Amino acid sequence: MAFWPVLANLKSSCGAGGTINDGTIEIQGDHRERAMLMLRDFGYPAEMSGG
């Protein structure tokens, strides 16, 4: 899948850095709720993880 356009949109919206690591989108900082909602809007099965 082409995650790069999604990553660019998330980084811009959250005002944060990020990368793709082993097929997982990682956004720096605590933007879990915003990122999860945006990914669900894009049709991805997003779930929260981490601290």
PQR file of N, CA, C, O and H, with PARSE charges and radii, in Angstrom:
ATOM      1  N   MET A   1       0.840  -1.196   0.000 -0.4000 1.5000
ATOM      2  CA  MET A   1       0.000   0.000   0.000 -0.0000 2.0000
ATOM      3  C   MET A   1       0.874   1.245   0.000  0.5500 1.7000
ATOM      4  O   MET A   1       2.033   1.212   0.414 -0.5500 1.4000
ATOM      5  N   ALA A   2       0.308   2.312  -0.461 -0.4000 1.5000
ATOM      6  CA  ALA A   2       1.034   3.577  -0.505 -0.0000 2.0000
ATOM      7  C   ALA A   2       0.700   4.406   0.727  0.5500 1.7000
ATOM      8  O   ALA A   2      -0.266   5.169   0.741 -0.5500 1.4000
ATOM      9  H   ALA A   2      -0.633   2.338  -0.797  0.4000 1.0000
ATOM     10  N   PHE A   3       1.521   4.238   1.761 -0.4000 1.5000
ATOM     11  CA  PHE A   3       1.286   4.961   3.011 -0.0000 2.0000
ATOM     12  C   PHE A   3       1.867   6.367   2.997  0.5500 1.7000
ATOM     13  O   PHE A   3       1.496   7.192   3.832 -0.5500 1.4000
ATOM     14  H   PHE A   3       2.305   3.618   1.750  0.4000 1.0000
ATOM     15  N   TRP A   4       2.767   6.655   2.068 -0.4000 1.5000
ATOM     16  CA  TRP A   4       3.463   7.949   2.100 -0.0000 2.0000
ATOM     17  C   TRP A   4       2.527   9.140   1.990  0.5500 1.7000
ATOM     18  O   TRP A   4       2.725  10.103   2.732 -0.5500 1.4000
ATOM     19  H   TRP A   4       3.068   5.985   1.390  0.4000 1.0000
ATOM     20  N   PRO A   5       1.509   9.151   1.109 -0.5600 1.5000
ATOM     21  CA  PRO A   5       0.596  10.310   1.087  0.2800 2.0000
ATOM     22  C   PRO A   5      -0.193  10.446   2.394  0.5500 1.7000
ATOM     23  O   PRO A   5      -0.467  11.558   2.845 -0.5500 1.4000
ATOM     24  N   VAL A   6      -0.551   9.321   2.993 -0.4000 1.5000
ATOM     25  CA  VAL A   6      -1.274   9.349   4.269 -0.0000 2.0000
ATOM     26  C   VAL A   6      -0.362   9.902   5.351  0.5500 1.7000
ATOM     27  O   VAL A   6      -0.786  10.726   6.161 -0.5500 1.4000
ATOM     28  H   VAL A   6      -0.328   8.418   2.627  0.4000 1.0000
ATOM     29  N   LEU A   7       0.881   9.456   5.370 -0.4000 1.5000
ATOM     30  CA  LEU A   7       1.842   9.943   6.351 -0.0000 2.0000
ATOM     31  C   LEU A   7       2.044  11.441   6.211  0.5500 1.7000
ATOM     32  O   LEU A   7       2.062  12.158   7.212 -0.5500 1.4000
ATOM     33  H   LEU A   7       1.225   8.786   4.712  0.4000 1.0000
ATOM     34  N   ALA A   8       2.195  11.922   4.997 -0.4000 1.5000
ATOM     35  CA  ALA A   8       2.390  13.353   4.774 -0.0000 2.0000
ATOM     36  C   ALA A   8       1.197  14.151   5.288  0.5500 1.7000
ATOM     37  O   ALA A   8       1.373  15.208   5.893 -0.5500 1.4000
ATOM     38  H   ALA A   8       2.181  11.340   4.183  0.4000 1.0000
ATOM     39  N   ASN A   9      -0.007  13.656   5.052 -0.4000 1.5000
ATOM     40  CA  ASN A   9      -1.209  14.331   5.528 -0.0000 2.0000
ATOM     41  C   ASN A   9      -1.257  14.347   7.048  0.5500 1.7000
ATOM     42  O   ASN A   9      -1.573  15.378   7.641 -0.5500 1.4000
ATOM     43  H   ASN A   9      -0.149  12.797   4.560  0.4000 1.0000
ATOM     44  N   LEU A  10      -0.950  13.226   7.688 -0.4000 1.5000
ATOM     45  CA  LEU A  10      -0.944  13.147   9.149 -0.0000 2.0000
ATOM     46  C   LEU A  10       0.103  14.073   9.754  0.5500 1.7000
ATOM     47  O   LEU A  10      -0.181  14.789  10.714 -0.5500 1.4000
ATOM     48  H   LEU A  10      -0.694  12.388   7.206  0.4000 1.0000
ATOM     49  N   LYS A  11       1.301  14.064   9.202 -0.4000 1.5000
ATOM     50  CA  LYS A  11       2.363  14.919   9.720 -0.0000 2.0000
ATOM     51  C   LYS A  11       1.971  16.384   9.628  0.5500 1.7000
ATOM     52  O   LYS A  11       2.200  17.157  10.559 -0.5500 1.4000
ATOM     53  H   LYS A  11       1.532  13.483   8.422  0.4000 1.0000
ATOM     54  N   SER A  12       1.386  16.757   8.514 -0.4000 1.5000
ATOM     55  CA  SER A  12       0.966  18.140   8.322 -0.0000 2.0000
ATOM     56  C   SER A  12      -0.148  18.522   9.286  0.5500 1.7000
ATOM     57  O   SER A  12      -0.110  19.596   9.887 -0.5500 1.4000
ATOM     58  H   SER A  12       1.200  16.129   7.758  0.4000 1.0000
ATOM     59  N   SER A  13      -1.120  17.667   9.435 -0.4000 1.5000
ATOM     60  CA  SER A  13      -2.261  17.942  10.302 -0.0000 2.0000
ATOM     61  C   SER A  13      -1.861  18.010  11.773  0.5500 1.7000
ATOM     62  O   SER A  13      -2.370  18.842  12.524 -0.5500 1.4000
ATOM     63  H   SER A  13      -1.151  16.795   8.947  0.4000 1.0000
ATOM     64  N   CYS A  14      -0.949  17.135  12.177 -0.4000 1.5000
ATOM     65  CA  CYS A  14      -0.531  17.081  13.582 -0.0000 2.0000
ATOM     66  C   CYS A  14       0.610  18.051  13.883  0.5500 1.7000
ATOM     67  O   CYS A  14       0.894  18.328  15.048 -0.5500 1.4000
ATOM     68  H   CYS A  14      -0.535  16.459  11.567  0.4000 1.0000
ATOM     69  N   GLY A  15       1.258  18.564  12.854 -0.4000 1.5000
ATOM     70  CA  GLY A  15       2.398  19.443  13.071 -0.0000 2.0000
ATOM     71  C   GLY A  15       3.540  18.689  13.735  0.5500 1.7000
ATOM     72  O   GLY A  15       4.207  19.214  14.627 -0.5500 1.4000
ATOM     73  H   GLY A  15       1.027  18.339  11.908  0.4000 1.0000
ATOM     74  N   ALA A  16       3.761  17.462  13.297 -0.4000 1.5000
ATOM     75  CA  ALA A  16       4.760  16.612  13.926 -0.0000 2.0000
ATOM     76  C   ALA A  16       5.537  15.844  12.876  0.5500 1.7000
ATOM     77  O   ALA A  16       5.145  15.785  11.710 -0.5500 1.4000
ATOM     78  H   ALA A  16       3.220  17.036  12.572  0.4000 1.0000
ATOM     79  N   GLY A  17       6.638  15.259  13.300 -0.4000 1.5000
ATOM     80  CA  GLY A  17       7.412  14.393  12.429 -0.0000 2.0000
ATOM     81  C   GLY A  17       6.845  12.989  12.460  0.5500 1.7000
ATOM     82  O   GLY A  17       5.988  12.671  13.284 -0.5500 1.4000
ATOM     83  H   GLY A  17       6.956  15.306  14.247  0.4000 1.0000
ATOM     84  N   GLY A  18       7.322  12.167  11.570 -0.4000 1.5000
ATOM     85  CA  GLY A  18       6.862  10.789  11.552 -0.0000 2.0000
ATOM     86  C   GLY A  18       7.572   9.998  10.483  0.5500 1.7000
ATOM     87  O   GLY A  18       8.308  10.547   9.663 -0.5500 1.4000
ATOM     88  H   GLY A  18       8.019  12.426  10.901  0.4000 1.0000
ATOM     89  N   THR A  19       7.338   8.685  10.503 -0.4000 1.5000
ATOM     90  CA  THR A  19       7.971   7.783   9.548 -0.0000 2.0000
ATOM     91  C   THR A  19       7.110   6.542   9.386  0.5500 1.7000
ATOM     92  O   THR A  19       6.100   6.371  10.069 -0.5500 1.4000
ATOM     93  H   THR A  19       6.740   8.239  11.169  0.4000 1.0000
ATOM     94  N   ILE A  20       7.526   5.688   8.478 -0.4000 1.5000
ATOM     95  CA  ILE A  20       6.893   4.378   8.307 -0.0000 2.0000
ATOM     96  C   ILE A  20       7.947   3.342   8.659  0.5500 1.7000
ATOM     97  O   ILE A  20       9.040   3.344   8.092 -0.5500 1.4000
ATOM     98  H   ILE A  20       8.346   5.826   7.923  0.4000 1.0000
ATOM     99  N   ASN A  21       7.621   2.455   9.595 -0.4000 1.5000
ATOM    100  CA  ASN A  21       8.564   1.449  10.070 -0.0000 2.0000
ATOM    101  C   ASN A  21       7.890   0.085  10.006  0.5500 1.7000
ATOM    102  O   ASN A  21       6.938  -0.167  10.745 -0.5500 1.4000
ATOM    103  H   ASN A  21       6.733   2.453  10.056  0.4000 1.0000
ATOM    104  N   ASP A  22       8.367  -0.795   9.138 -0.4000 1.5000
ATOM    105  CA  ASP A  22       7.806  -2.143   8.964 -0.0000 2.0000
ATOM    106  C   ASP A  22       6.308  -2.111   8.695  0.5500 1.7000
ATOM    107  O   ASP A  22       5.560  -2.910   9.257 -0.5500 1.4000
ATOM    108  H   ASP A  22       9.140  -0.591   8.538  0.4000 1.0000
ATOM    109  N   GLY A  23       5.863  -1.187   7.836 -0.4000 1.5000
ATOM    110  CA  GLY A  23       4.451  -1.100   7.474 -0.0000 2.0000
ATOM    111  C   GLY A  23       3.579  -0.419   8.507  0.5500 1.7000
ATOM    112  O   GLY A  23       2.355  -0.432   8.382 -0.5500 1.4000
ATOM    113  H   GLY A  23       6.471  -0.537   7.379  0.4000 1.0000
ATOM    114  N   THR A  24       4.185   0.181   9.535 -0.4000 1.5000
ATOM    115  CA  THR A  24       3.444   0.880  10.575 -0.0000 2.0000
ATOM    116  C   THR A  24       3.751   2.364  10.498  0.5500 1.7000
ATOM    117  O   THR A  24       4.917   2.756  10.446 -0.5500 1.4000
ATOM    118  H   THR A  24       5.180   0.191   9.637  0.4000 1.0000
ATOM    119  N   ILE A  25       2.723   3.187  10.489 -0.4000 1.5000
ATOM    120  CA  ILE A  25       2.916   4.634  10.491 -0.0000 2.0000
ATOM    121  C   ILE A  25       3.187   5.072  11.921  0.5500 1.7000
ATOM    122  O   ILE A  25       2.429   4.743  12.832 -0.5500 1.4000
ATOM    123  H   ILE A  25       1.776   2.869  10.531  0.4000 1.0000
ATOM    124  N   GLU A  26       4.281   5.822  12.117 -0.4000 1.5000
ATOM    125  CA  GLU A  26       4.645   6.330  13.432 -0.0000 2.0000
ATOM    126  C   GLU A  26       4.691   7.849  13.383  0.5500 1.7000
ATOM    127  O   GLU A  26       5.391   8.433  12.556 -0.5500 1.4000
ATOM    128  H   GLU A  26       4.897   6.089  11.377  0.4000 1.0000
ATOM    129  N   ILE A  27       3.934   8.486  14.283 -0.4000 1.5000
ATOM    130  CA  ILE A  27       3.902   9.942  14.385 -0.0000 2.0000
ATOM    131  C   ILE A  27       4.527  10.329  15.719  0.5500 1.7000
ATOM    132  O   ILE A  27       4.215   9.724  16.745 -0.5500 1.4000
ATOM    133  H   ILE A  27       3.365   8.011  14.954  0.4000 1.0000
ATOM    134  N   GLN A  28       5.401  11.325  15.718 -0.4000 1.5000
ATOM    135  CA  GLN A  28       6.046  11.765  16.948 -0.0000 2.0000
ATOM    136  C   GLN A  28       5.074  12.555  17.810  0.5500 1.7000
ATOM    137  O   GLN A  28       4.256  13.321  17.299 -0.5500 1.4000
ATOM    138  H   GLN A  28       5.654  11.816  14.885  0.4000 1.0000
ATOM    139  N   GLY A  29       5.168  12.366  19.103 -0.4000 1.5000
ATOM    140  CA  GLY A  29       4.320  13.096  20.037 -0.0000 2.0000
ATOM    141  C   GLY A  29       3.029  12.344  20.330  0.5500 1.7000
ATOM    142  O   GLY A  29       2.817  11.237  19.835 -0.5500 1.4000
ATOM    143  H   GLY A  29       5.832  11.744  19.518  0.4000 1.0000
ATOM    144  N   ASP A  30       2.180  12.948  21.130 -0.4000 1.5000
ATOM    145  CA  ASP A  30       0.930  12.315  21.540 -0.0000 2.0000
ATOM    146  C   ASP A  30      -0.213  12.810  20.659  0.5500 1.7000
ATOM    147  O   ASP A  30      -0.974  13.693  21.056 -0.5500 1.4000
ATOM    148  H   ASP A  30       2.352  13.848  21.532  0.4000 1.0000
ATOM    149  N   HIS A  31      -0.329  12.242  19.476 -0.4000 1.5000
ATOM    150  CA  HIS A  31      -1.369  12.605  18.512 -0.0000 2.0000
ATOM    151  C   HIS A  31      -2.215  11.385  18.189  0.5500 1.7000
ATOM    152  O   HIS A  31      -2.790  11.290  17.105 -0.5500 1.4000
ATOM    153  H   HIS A  31       0.289  11.525  19.154  0.4000 1.0000
ATOM    154  N   ARG A  32      -2.291  10.454  19.132 -0.4000 1.5000
ATOM    155  CA  ARG A  32      -2.949   9.173  18.863 -0.0000 2.0000
ATOM    156  C   ARG A  32      -4.406   9.343  18.471  0.5500 1.7000
ATOM    157  O   ARG A  32      -4.847   8.752  17.485 -0.5500 1.4000
ATOM    158  H   ARG A  32      -1.825  10.532  20.013  0.4000 1.0000
ATOM    159  N   GLU A  33      -5.159  10.130  19.212 -0.4000 1.5000
ATOM    160  CA  GLU A  33      -6.587  10.260  18.891 -0.0000 2.0000
ATOM    161  C   GLU A  33      -6.803  10.890  17.529  0.5500 1.7000
ATOM    162  O   GLU A  33      -7.582  10.382  16.722 -0.5500 1.4000
ATOM    163  H   GLU A  33      -4.801  10.611  20.012  0.4000 1.0000
ATOM    164  N   ARG A  34      -6.113  11.999  17.267 -0.4000 1.5000
ATOM    165  CA  ARG A  34      -6.259  12.684  15.979 -0.0000 2.0000
ATOM    166  C   ARG A  34      -5.836  11.771  14.833  0.5500 1.7000
ATOM    167  O   ARG A  34      -6.528  11.680  13.819 -0.5500 1.4000
ATOM    168  H   ARG A  34      -5.480  12.411  17.922  0.4000 1.0000
ATOM    169  N   ALA A  35      -4.702  11.097  14.994 -0.4000 1.5000
ATOM    170  CA  ALA A  35      -4.200  10.215  13.936 -0.0000 2.0000
ATOM    171  C   ALA A  35      -5.154   9.049  13.714  0.5500 1.7000
ATOM    172  O   ALA A  35      -5.427   8.683  12.570 -0.5500 1.4000
ATOM    173  H   ALA A  35      -4.140  11.171  15.818  0.4000 1.0000
ATOM    174  N   MET A  36      -5.657   8.469  14.779 -0.4000 1.5000
ATOM    175  CA  MET A  36      -6.576   7.339  14.644 -0.0000 2.0000
ATOM    176  C   MET A  36      -7.844   7.757  13.897  0.5500 1.7000
ATOM    177  O   MET A  36      -8.304   7.044  13.005 -0.5500 1.4000
ATOM    178  H   MET A  36      -5.435   8.766  15.708  0.4000 1.0000
ATOM    179  N   LEU A  37      -8.405   8.902  14.257 -0.4000 1.5000
ATOM    180  CA  LEU A  37      -9.620   9.369  13.578 -0.0000 2.0000
ATOM    181  C   LEU A  37      -9.358   9.648  12.103  0.5500 1.7000
ATOM    182  O   LEU A  37     -10.178   9.306  11.251 -0.5500 1.4000
ATOM    183  H   LEU A  37      -8.032   9.482  14.982  0.4000 1.0000
ATOM    184  N   MET A  38      -8.221  10.267  11.797 -0.4000 1.5000
ATOM    185  CA  MET A  38      -7.900  10.559  10.396 -0.0000 2.0000
ATOM    186  C   MET A  38      -7.707   9.272   9.603  0.5500 1.7000
ATOM    187  O   MET A  38      -8.178   9.166   8.471 -0.5500 1.4000
ATOM    188  H   MET A  38      -7.555  10.545  12.489  0.4000 1.0000
ATOM    189  N   LEU A  39      -7.015   8.285  10.191 -0.4000 1.5000
ATOM    190  CA  LEU A  39      -6.802   7.019   9.488 -0.0000 2.0000
ATOM    191  C   LEU A  39      -8.117   6.294   9.245  0.5500 1.7000
ATOM    192  O   LEU A  39      -8.319   5.707   8.182 -0.5500 1.4000
ATOM    193  H   LEU A  39      -6.632   8.371  11.111  0.4000 1.0000
ATOM    194  N   ARG A  40      -8.996   6.333  10.213 -0.4000 1.5000
ATOM    195  CA  ARG A  40     -10.317   5.716  10.022 -0.0000 2.0000
ATOM    196  C   ARG A  40     -11.089   6.431   8.922  0.5500 1.7000
ATOM    197  O   ARG A  40     -11.794   5.788   8.144 -0.5500 1.4000
ATOM    198  H   ARG A  40      -8.832   6.811  11.076  0.4000 1.0000
ATOM    199  N   ASP A  41     -10.963   7.758   8.848 -0.4000 1.5000
ATOM    200  CA  ASP A  41     -11.617   8.510   7.764 -0.0000 2.0000
ATOM    201  C   ASP A  41     -11.079   8.085   6.399  0.5500 1.7000
ATOM    202  O   ASP A  41     -11.811   8.084   5.410 -0.5500 1.4000
ATOM    203  H   ASP A  41     -10.390   8.280   9.480  0.4000 1.0000
ATOM    204  N   PHE A  42      -9.788   7.723   6.351 -0.4000 1.5000
ATOM    205  CA  PHE A  42      -9.173   7.256   5.105 -0.0000 2.0000
ATOM    206  C   PHE A  42      -9.516   5.802   4.803  0.5500 1.7000
ATOM    207  O   PHE A  42      -9.168   5.295   3.738 -0.5500 1.4000
ATOM    208  H   PHE A  42      -9.193   7.724   7.154  0.4000 1.0000
ATOM    209  N   GLY A  43     -10.200   5.123   5.735 -0.4000 1.5000
ATOM    210  CA  GLY A  43     -10.620   3.751   5.506 -0.0000 2.0000
ATOM    211  C   GLY A  43      -9.668   2.689   6.047  0.5500 1.7000
ATOM    212  O   GLY A  43      -9.808   1.512   5.714 -0.5500 1.4000
ATOM    213  H   GLY A  43     -10.483   5.535   6.601  0.4000 1.0000
ATOM    214  N   TYR A  44      -8.703   3.085   6.877 -0.4000 1.5000
ATOM    215  CA  TYR A  44      -7.767   2.138   7.462 -0.0000 2.0000
ATOM    216  C   TYR A  44      -8.278   1.661   8.822  0.5500 1.7000
ATOM    217  O   TYR A  44      -8.940   2.421   9.529 -0.5500 1.4000
ATOM    218  H   TYR A  44      -8.589   4.041   7.148  0.4000 1.0000
ATOM    219  N   PRO A  45      -7.983   0.416   9.199 -0.5600 1.5000
ATOM    220  CA  PRO A  45      -8.409  -0.106  10.500  0.2800 2.0000
ATOM    221  C   PRO A  45      -7.423   0.339  11.590  0.5500 1.7000
ATOM    222  O   PRO A  45      -6.553  -0.434  11.991 -0.5500 1.4000
ATOM    223  N   ALA A  46      -7.556   1.554  12.055 -0.4000 1.5000
ATOM    224  CA  ALA A  46      -6.610   2.127  13.017 -0.0000 2.0000
ATOM    225  C   ALA A  46      -6.973   1.756  14.445  0.5500 1.7000
ATOM    226  O   ALA A  46      -8.148   1.697  14.806 -0.5500 1.4000
ATOM    227  H   ALA A  46      -8.262   2.182  11.729  0.4000 1.0000
ATOM    228  N   GLU A  47      -5.950   1.509  15.250 -0.4000 1.5000
ATOM    229  CA  GLU A  47      -6.136   1.291  16.685 -0.0000 2.0000
ATOM    230  C   GLU A  47      -5.023   2.000  17.436  0.5500 1.7000
ATOM    231  O   GLU A  47      -3.924   2.179  16.911 -0.5500 1.4000
ATOM    232  H   GLU A  47      -4.995   1.557  14.956  0.4000 1.0000
ATOM    233  N   MET A  48      -5.309   2.400  18.657 -0.4000 1.5000
ATOM    234  CA  MET A  48      -4.310   3.085  19.473 -0.0000 2.0000
ATOM    235  C   MET A  48      -3.387   2.062  20.119  0.5500 1.7000
ATOM    236  O   MET A  48      -3.798   0.951  20.455 -0.5500 1.4000
ATOM    237  H   MET A  48      -6.201   2.255  19.084  0.4000 1.0000
ATOM    238  N   SER A  49      -2.132   2.463  20.286 -0.4000 1.5000
ATOM    239  CA  SER A  49      -1.175   1.634  21.004 -0.0000 2.0000
ATOM    240  C   SER A  49      -0.176   2.554  21.700  0.5500 1.7000
ATOM    241  O   SER A  49      -0.128   3.755  21.433 -0.5500 1.4000
ATOM    242  H   SER A  49      -1.798   3.366  20.013  0.4000 1.0000
ATOM    243  N   GLY A  50       0.581   1.999  22.555 -0.4000 1.5000
ATOM    244  CA  GLY A  50       1.609   2.786  23.253 -0.0000 2.0000
ATOM    245  C   GLY A  50       1.046   3.485  24.486  0.5500 1.7000
ATOM    246  O   GLY A  50      -0.124   3.345  24.843 -0.5500 1.4000
ATOM    247  H   GLY A  50       0.542   1.023  22.772  0.4000 1.0000
ATOM    248  N   GLY A  51       1.950   4.251  25.122 -0.4000 1.5000
ATOM    249  CA  GLY A  51       1.708   4.880  26.400 -0.0000 2.0000
ATOM    250  C   GLY A  51       0.607   5.806  26.473  0.5500 1.7000
ATOM    251  O   GLY A  51       0.348   6.375  27.533 -0.5500 1.4000
ATOM    252  H   GLY A  51       2.900   4.365  24.832  0.4000 1.0000
TER
END
